[in-house]
Amino acid sequence: MTAIVWIRSLLDLLTRTKNMTRFEECLPIILEAEGGYVNHPSDPGGMTNLGVTKRVYEEWMEKHVDEKTMRALTKGDVAPIYETNYWKKVMADDLPKGLDLCVFDFAVNAGPSRAVKYLQKMVGATEDGHIGPKTLASVAKRVERHGVEIMITRYSEHRTNYYESLKTFPVFGRGWLNRVEHVQEIAKEHVKGV
C-alpha cells in the first residue's frame, strides 16, 4: 500500500468516525463482545446470535423464527433492536461519553432496568430503573465532582459485584469480567477522545 493510499484510507476512516452517532460508535464494541451464534446449555438465553436471543428476536419480528434464521442474523438485523431496546431505554445519548458505553453494555448483558438501577444507586438517585431528569442531574453532579473516568471505574466495580453474585458465574464469570475490563478501557479512551 502506498503512502498516499494509506493516508486516504486513514482520512476516510476519521471522517466516517467523526460523523458517527455515539450509538454507531458503541454498537461494534457490543457486537464484538457478544460474538456470533451460540446455544450454550448453561445459558438461560438459549439460542443467541450477535447477542440477540431467539426470544428477543421473535418478539421484535412478532413471529416464530427457526435456527436457520437465528444463524443468519446480521448487524443490520440486530442494530435496531440494540438501539430501541437498550441504547434508548437507558437514555445513553444523555449520559457522558464513556459512561454511556458502560451503561449500554450492562443493559445488553443484564437488562436495561438493572443497568439503570446500578447507575442510580451509584449517584444517589431513586432506584426505579428509569432514567429521567433527576437521575441525569445526579449523574451530572457526580461527574462534576469526581470526573467521568472515576464514574466509569465505579460503575465497572458495581458490574463486577453483580456478576460475581450470579450462580452461573463459575461457567461464564471469566468472560463477563474480561468484558467489563475491556469495556472500561475503551470507555476511558472515549473520554480522552482516543
N, C-alpha and C positions, 0 to 999 in steps of 0.2 A: 504494500500500500504506500503510495507516495505521500509526502508530507502535505500536499495540497488536499488530497482526498481525505486524509486523516483529519485535517483541520476543518474541512467542510462537514464531515460526519460529526465531529465534536460540536460545532456550532449548531447543526441541526438538532442534536440531542438537547443542547442547552435551551434552544428556542422552544422545543416541544415541552420541556420540563417547566419553563417559565410560564407557559400558557395553560398548564395543567391546573385543575382544581386540587384542593387538598385531598378529596376523596380519590381522585385519579392517581395522586402520588402515593397514597397509602394502600390502595387495594392490591397492587402487586406484592407488597410485603406480606399481606394477609394470605394471599393465594400461594405464595412460596411456602409459608408456614403450614398451610393446610394440606398441600400436596395434591396428588391425584386420587384415583379411585381406590377405596378401601372398604372392606366389610369385615372388620375385626370382631370376633365373637365376644370379646370383653367390652366392646364399645356399645353403650346403650343407644347410640345414634344409629347403629346398623349401617346399611349401605349408604356410602357417602362419596361424593366426588367434588373436588375443589372446595371442600369444607361444607358443602350443602348436603344435608341428609335427604334421603328419599322422601321422608315425611314432609320436610320443609318444601322440597321441590314440588311435590304433589299438591300441597296447599297453594303454592304460588301459581301452578298451572291449572288448578281446580279440576284435576283428573288424575287417575291412576297412571303411574309410569312403571316401566319394567327395567330390568337390569341393563339391557342394551342401551336404553335411553340415558340411564344414570352414567354409564361408562362413557357416553358420547358428549357429556356436558362440556361446554366451552366457557371461556372467560366472559364472552358476550352473553351467554345464557344466565350466568350467575351474578354478574355485576349489578343488575337492577335489584336483585334480592339483597345483596350486601348493602346497597345504598339505602333502600327503603326500610329493611328490617333491622339494620344495625347502625349504620352511619347517622341516619336522620333521627332514629329513636334515641340516640344518646346526644343529639344536638352537637355533633362533633365540629360542625362549621363554626360554632360559637365558643369552642374551647381553644386554649392557647396551643399554638403549633408545638407538636411533640407530645403533649398530653393528649391531644385528640387521637393520635395513633394508638397510644396505650389503652385508652378507654374503648376505642373501636375494636381493638384486638381482643380485649377481655369480653366485650359484648358478643363478639362472634363465638368465642370459646366457651363462655359461661352464661350467656344471656344478657340482653340489654338492661333489664331491671337490676340484676345483680351488679353489673358494671357501674351503673349509676349510683346504687346504694353504697358501694365501696368508695366512690368519689365523694358522695355526700357525707359519709362518715368521716372521711379524711379532712374535709373542710369545715366540719361542724354544722352542716345543713340538715334539715329534716330528711330522714332516710325513707323516702317514699318511692324511690325507683323512677322518678320522673324529673327531668331537668326543666326548671323554669327560671324566672328572673332572680329569685332568691338564691338558688344554687349557683347560678352563674356569678352573682355578686360575691358570694362566699369564695368561689374559686378565684375570682379576680383579686380579692383581698389577700388570700393566701399566696398567690403568685407574686403579688407586690411585696409581701413581707419576706417570702423565702426564695423566690425565683422559680422558674419553670423546671429547671433541672432537678432541684430538690423535690419538687412535687412529683416528677416522673419517678424518681428513686423511691419515694414513699408509696406511690401507687403500685409500683412493681413489688414492693415488700408485702403489701396487702394481698396482691395476687398470689404470691408465693405461699403465704399463710393459708389462703383458701385451698390451693391445690394440695398442699400437704395434709389438709384435713379430710380429703376425699378417700373413700375406700378403694377406688381404682388407682390411687397414687402408686402402689408398687408396680403396676403394669405400665402406666402412662406418665408417671411423675417426672422421670428424667427428661422426656420430650417437652413436657409443659414448662419445666424450669429453664430448659435451654431456650425455649420460645420467649419466655418472659425476659430473659437476659438479652437475647438478640433484639427484641422489640425495644427494650430500654436503651440499648446502644444506638439504634437507628433514630429513636425519638430524640435523644440528646444531640445527635448530628443534625437533625432537622432544626432544633432550637438554634444551633450555631450557624445554620444556613449552609451546611455542607451538602 
